[in-house]
Amino acid sequence: MEIKNYTAPSLIFSNNKIQRKVEYFKHNLELADKAEMLKVLDTVFLTTGTVTKQFETAFAEYIGTHYAVGVMSCTHALELCLRYFNIGPGDEVITTPLSYVATANAIESVGAKPVFVDVAWETANIDVSKIEAVITTKTKAILPVHLYGQMCNMRSIQKIAAAYNLKVIEDAAHCIEGEFEGKKIGSFSDAACVSFYATKNITSGEGGAIVTNNEEMNSWLLQARSHGISSSAADRYTKKYQHYDMEFLGMKCNMSNMQASLLIHQLQRINILHARRKKLFEQYEQLLSVYEQPRFVSGSTHAYHLYSIWVKNRDQILENLYDRGIGAAVHYRPAHVMTYYKNKYNYKKGDFPIAEYIGDTTISLPLYPLLLEEEVEYVCNTLNDIL
Ligand SMILES: Cc1ncc(COP(=O)(O)O)c(C=O)c1O
């Protein structure tokens, strides 16, 4: 199988010149994905049903966990996991400030407090050596984020969690294909949450999933993603009508057959997509080795979700790249500099200096299977020229 849909480079007229345009991201949905969705559209059952189940089974098998539960987003997935472990008001959850706000927001949404630990220079992931210092009697869980697709040191995190009786919930939005000591997400934790958002490694536009080996948690999640009611719409549709009960207060975030249909074939070609991004990532590394960037941890497999470098005058460079037709993004300005968190917890500049430094300098360059080698070269030459 090979990656189809290579597109000819597009051009723009900018700075009085014809220039190449390189999109920050392009999805690679193929005919098979679209056909699978059309099949669903030709049935009466658009919401959660057999196609969702088919994807969940295949996804759990790919990850290597017993269970996968499809939901509407990784944000919902994180919140559901926290709710399952009864984490709420008065509780604390340790996490990184250098993530998309969804990570801390999920903790806030259940009424608990996100307790930030600065990141490590080498990886931009949570600095595991600083976790124990912030553990209190209120701490209930550690929520590590595998930033850009590089897994945290899950062995050490698991050890700390075991010593203090804490839950571990992974934010693996960037890390579907990543591995630590040869194991994927969900192996060193209670559960891991992934995202199928529009720019993720496989996508249904919006979507997410929880993977776990915990049977009881799986049953609870299946019920909790549909309000906590005791039978699903599919059960009521396919079997004789039965009244349902609502046994606990859940959420409404079930993955539909339509979303699942888009993911089934992408999952089948996930290794090809991963290999293609790896190749482009390595090309960037070769061409941009002079710039500061997160380092690889030996013994782990990168998911190659984002390629980021750290540059001075980042905002000006972003603007210059856009002027020259190159899409780029920022992952991330840390959560504690956002107005909501700054005001609520009185954070100030210097509280998490490494996350702040990266937040001020980081720039993510285009990285997706349909990107062409000559486009990577063009991005690197343009960047070197600007700098
Ligand atoms: C690290 C991280 N965590 C969580 C999320 C939230 O994912 P979703 O948009 O599926 O809710 C994202 C999304 O971009 C993310 O990058």
Ligand as a Chemical Component Dictionary entry (heavy atoms), coordinates in Angstrom:
data_LIG
# 
_chem_comp.id                   LIG 
_chem_comp.type                 NON-POLYMER 
_chem_comp.pdbx_formal_charge   0 
_chem_comp.three_letter_code    LIG 
# 
loop_
_chem_comp_atom.comp_id 
_chem_comp_atom.atom_id 
_chem_comp_atom.alt_atom_id 
_chem_comp_atom.type_symbol 
_chem_comp_atom.charge 
_chem_comp_atom.model_Cartn_x 
_chem_comp_atom.model_Cartn_y 
_chem_comp_atom.model_Cartn_z 
_chem_comp_atom.pdbx_ordinal 
LIG C1 C1 C 0 -1.921  17.540 23.868 1  
LIG C2 C2 C 0 -3.393  17.633 23.579 2  
LIG N1 N1 N 0 -4.255  17.216 24.513 3  
LIG C3 C3 C 0 -5.579  17.259 24.313 4  
LIG C4 C4 C 0 -6.104  17.727 23.136 5  
LIG C5 C5 C 0 -7.572  17.789 22.969 6  
LIG O1 O1 O 0 -8.000  17.000 21.890 7  
LIG P1 P1 P 0 -9.451  17.193 21.306 8  
LIG O2 O2 O 0 -9.434  18.357 20.386 9  
LIG O3 O3 O 0 -9.719  15.895 20.576 10 
LIG O4 O4 O 0 -10.363 17.393 22.445 11 
LIG C6 C6 C 0 -5.253  18.165 22.122 12 
LIG C7 C7 C 0 -5.792  18.678 20.858 13 
LIG O5 O5 O 0 -5.205  19.313 20.070 14 
LIG C8 C8 C 0 -3.851  18.119 22.351 15 
LIG O6 O6 O 0 -2.992  18.532 21.412 16 
# 
loop_
_chem_comp_bond.comp_id 
_chem_comp_bond.atom_id_1 
_chem_comp_bond.atom_id_2 
_chem_comp_bond.value_order 
_chem_comp_bond.pdbx_ordinal 
LIG C1 C2 SING 1  
LIG C2 N1 SING 2  
LIG C2 C8 DOUB 3  
LIG N1 C3 DOUB 4  
LIG C3 C4 SING 5  
LIG C4 C5 SING 6  
LIG C4 C6 DOUB 7  
LIG C5 O1 SING 8  
LIG O1 P1 SING 9  
LIG P1 O2 DOUB 10 
LIG P1 O3 SING 11 
LIG P1 O4 SING 12 
LIG C6 C7 SING 13 
LIG C6 C8 SING 14 
LIG C7 O5 DOUB 15 
LIG C8 O6 SING 16 
# 
